C-alpha cells in the first residue's frame, strides 16, 4: 500500500470511472483529495461520500475543461480555499490529469468541432491545469497524466482522441525534463479497454466486442479501474520517485505480438 499520509492530490474527472477509483484509492492511502467534476455534481458527491465513509478526506471542485478560456487561476483559488477549510493545509503534492474526451470518427468524417473538443480536454486542459498548479506544487511532487493505449494500438475510428493522447505523452516527457530539478516526476499511464460503467454501457448488446477486447490482452481480460488506480498510487508514492518521463502501458499486454 502506498503511504500518502499528509499529501494533497487533485484528480480531474473524478466523479466516475477511472477517475473516481483513482480519487478513492489516493484517499484510502492517506491523501486529501480534490475531486474535480465538469457537470455532474451528484456523481462527484457520490465519490466524496465513498471517501468519507471510509474515513478519508476530500472535497469537490468544479471546472469546465471544454472552455475556450484555458486559464484555471480561479479554479485553483477555489482549491486553496477549500483545501484550507477541509484540512487546514495549503499546497499540492499530486496532480492527476485524468479527465478525457473520446471522440469517435475516422479521418474522412470527423468534424472540426469534434476534433477541437478532443484536444481541448485531452491536451489543452492538462497543459494549463498544470501551469496553474505549478506554483502550488511542492518540490518532490507528482504529475500523472492519464493517456490511452490508443496512442500505441491504432484504431482509425478514434483518430483525434489517439492524436490528443499522443500529444499528452509528449507533454509528460517534456515536463519531466523541465521539472526534474525540483524532484517533481511526470509520467503518463495508458490504459487499454477498462470495465468502467461507461465502457460496459457502450458495449451493451455486443458481447463479441467484449470478447475481442479480452482476447487482445495477454492476460485475457478487461482492465479494471482499480488496475489503473494501483499504478497511479504507486507513481504518486515515494516508491515511485525514480520513475519519470515514462509512459506506463496499462493495457494488460494488449497486442504485444
C-alpha positions in Angstrom: 0.0 0.0 0.0 1.3 3.5 -0.9 1.8 5.8 2.0 0.3 9.2 1.1 -0.4 10.5 4.6 -0.2 14.3 4.6 -0.2 14.6 0.9 -2.7 16.6 -1.2 -4.0 15.4 -4.5 -6.1 17.0 -7.3 -7.8 14.5 -9.6 -9.6 15.7 -12.7 -12.7 13.8 -13.9 -13.0 12.1 -10.5 -16.8 11.9 -10.5 -16.9 8.5 -12.2 -15.0 5.7 -13.8 -11.2 5.5 -13.6 -11.0 9.0 -12.1 -13.3 8.0 -9.2 -11.3 4.9 -8.5 -8.0 7.0 -8.5 -9.5 9.5 -6.1 -10.8 6.9 -3.7 -7.6 5.0 -3.9 -5.4 8.0 -3.1 -7.7 9.0 -0.2 -7.6 5.4 1.1 -3.8 5.7 1.2 -4.0 8.9 3.2 -4.1 11.8 0.8 -6.6 14.7 1.0 -8.2 14.7 -2.4 -9.8 17.4 -4.5 -12.5 15.7 -6.6 -12.8 17.6 -9.8 -16.0 17.4 -11.9 -17.2 19.1 -15.0 -21.0 19.0 -15.0 -22.3 16.1 -12.8 -22.2 17.4 -9.2 -24.3 14.4 -8.0 -21.7 11.9 -9.2 -18.9 14.0 -7.7 -20.7 14.0 -4.4 -21.0 10.2 -4.6 -17.2 10.0 -4.9 -16.9 12.3 -1.9 -19.4 10.1 0.1 -17.4 7.0 -0.7 -14.2 8.6 0.5 -15.7 9.9 3.7 -17.5 6.6 4.5 -14.0 5.0 4.8 -12.6 7.8 6.9 -10.8 9.7 4.1 -10.7 13.5 3.5 -11.8 15.1 0.3 -13.7 18.0 -1.2 -15.4 18.7 -4.5 -14.3 21.3 -7.1 -15.9 22.3 -10.4 -14.2 23.4 -13.6 -15.2 23.3 -17.3 -12.4 21.7 -19.2 -14.1 22.3 -22.5 -13.9 26.1 -22.1 -12.0 28.1 -24.7 -10.7 30.1 -21.8 -7.9 27.8 -20.6 -7.0 29.9 -17.5 -7.6 27.9 -14.4 -6.4 30.6 -11.9 -9.9 30.9 -10.4 -10.2 27.1 -10.1 -7.0 26.9 -8.0 -8.1 29.9 -5.9 -11.2 27.9 -5.0 -8.9 24.9 -4.5 -6.8 26.9 -2.0 -9.9 28.0 0.0 -11.5 24.5 0.0 -8.3 22.7 1.0 -7.7 25.1 3.9 -11.3 24.5 5.1 -11.1 20.8 4.6 -7.7 20.0 6.1 -6.0 23.2 7.3 -3.3 22.7 4.7 -2.0 24.6 1.7 -0.1 23.4 -1.3 -0.3 20.5 -3.6 1.7 17.2 -3.9 -0.1 15.2 -6.6 -1.8 16.3 -9.8 -3.7 13.6 -11.8 -4.9 14.8 -15.2 -7.4 12.0 -15.7 -10.4 13.7 -17.5 -10.7 12.7 -21.1 -13.0 13.2 -24.1 -13.2 10.3 -26.5 -14.5 11.3 -29.9 -15.5 8.7 -32.5 -14.9 9.3 -36.2 -12.2 8.5 -38.7 -10.3 11.0 -40.9 -13.0 11.3 -43.6 -15.9 12.0 -41.3 -14.6 13.8 -38.2 -15.8 17.4 -37.9 -13.6 20.3 -36.9 -15.7 20.9 -33.8 -15.3 17.2 -32.7 -11.5 17.4 -33.3 -11.2 20.6 -31.2 -13.3 19.0 -28.4 -10.9 16.1 -28.1 -7.8 18.4 -28.0 -9.5 20.8 -25.6 -10.0 18.2 -22.9 -7.1 15.8 -23.5 -4.3 18.3 -24.3 -5.1 21.9 -23.6 -6.8 21.4 -20.2 -4.0 19.3 -18.8 -1.4 21.8 -20.0 -3.0 24.8 -18.5 -4.1 23.0 -15.3 -0.5 22.0 -14.8 0.6 25.6 -15.5 -1.8 26.9 -12.8 -0.9 24.1 -10.4 2.9 24.6 -10.5 3.2 27.5 -8.1 1.4 25.3 -5.5 3.1 22.0 -6.4 5.7 21.2 -3.7 9.2 20.1 -4.6 9.2 16.3 -4.9 5.6 16.4 -6.2 4.0 14.2 -8.8 2.2 14.8 -12.0 0.4 11.8 -13.5 -1.3 12.1 -16.9 -3.8 9.5 -18.0 -3.2 8.7 -21.6 -4.6 5.8 -23.6 -3.5 2.6 -25.3 -4.8 4.0 -28.5 -1.6 6.1 -28.7 0.1 2.7 -29.4 -2.6 0.5 -30.8 -4.0 2.1 -33.9 -7.8 2.5 -34.2 -8.9 4.7 -37.1 -12.3 5.3 -35.5 -10.8 7.3 -32.6 -8.1 9.2 -34.5 -8.5 12.6 -32.8 -8.6 11.0 -29.4 -5.4 9.0 -30.1 -3.6 12.0 -31.5 -4.5 14.1 -28.4 -3.3 11.3 -26.1 0.0 11.1 -28.1 0.4 14.9 -27.6 -0.2 14.4 -23.8 2.5 11.8 -23.7 5.0 14.3 -25.3 3.9 16.9 -22.8 4.6 14.4 -20.0 8.1 13.7 -21.1 8.9 17.4 -21.7 7.5 18.4 -18.3 9.5 15.6 -16.7 12.7 17.1 -18.1 11.8 20.6 -17.1 10.7 19.9 -13.6 13.2 17.2 -12.6 15.5 19.7 -10.9 12.7 20.2 -8.4 12.4 16.5 -7.7 9.0 16.5 -9.4 8.2 13.4 -11.5 5.9 13.4 -14.5 4.6 10.3 -16.1 1.7 9.1 -18.3 -0.4 6.0 -17.7 -2.0 4.4 -20.8 -5.0 2.1 -20.0 -6.5 -0.2 -22.6 -10.1 -1.4 -22.6 -11.3 -0.9 -19.0 -14.5 -2.2 -17.4 -15.9 1.1 -16.3 -19.7 1.6 -16.2 -19.4 3.8 -19.3 -17.4 1.3 -21.3 -19.8 -1.5 -20.4 -22.7 0.6 -21.3 -21.2 1.4 -24.7 -20.6 -2.4 -25.3 -24.0 -3.4 -24.1 -25.6 -5.8 -26.5 -22.3 -6.6 -28.2 -20.7 -9.4 -26.3 -18.4 -10.2 -29.3 -16.8 -6.7 -28.8 -16.0 -7.5 -25.1 -14.6 -10.9 -26.0 -12.5 -9.4 -28.8 -11.1 -6.8 -26.3 -10.3 -9.6 -23.8 -8.6 -11.7 -26.5 -6.2 -8.8 -27.4 -4.8 -8.8 -23.8 -2.0 -11.2 -22.9 -4.0 -11.6 -19.6 -7.2 -12.4 -21.5 -9.4 -10.0 -19.6 -10.5 -6.4 -19.5 -8.7 -4.0 -17.2 -10.5 -2.6 -14.1 -10.4 0.9 -12.8 -8.6 -0.5 -9.7 -5.8 -1.8 -12.0 -5.2 1.8 -13.2 -5.6 3.3 -9.7 -3.0 0.9 -8.3 -0.4 2.2 -10.9 -1.3 5.8 -10.2 -1.0 5.3 -6.4 2.5 3.7 -6.8 3.7 6.6 -9.1 2.3 9.1 -6.5 4.2 7.4 -3.7 7.8 7.7 -2.5 8.5 4.3 -4.0 7.7 5.7 -7.5 10.1 8.6 -7.1 12.8 7.2 -9.5 10.3 6.9 -12.4 9.8 9.9 -14.6 9.2 10.8 -18.2 7.7 7.4 -18.9 4.5 6.1 -20.5 3.3 3.2 -18.4 1.4 0.7 -20.6 -1.7 -0.4 -18.6 -3.4 -2.4 -21.3 -2.7 -5.9 -19.8 -0.2 -6.5 -22.6 -2.7 -5.9 -25.4 -1.4 -6.7 -28.9 2.1 -7.5 -27.9 2.7 -9.9 -30.7 
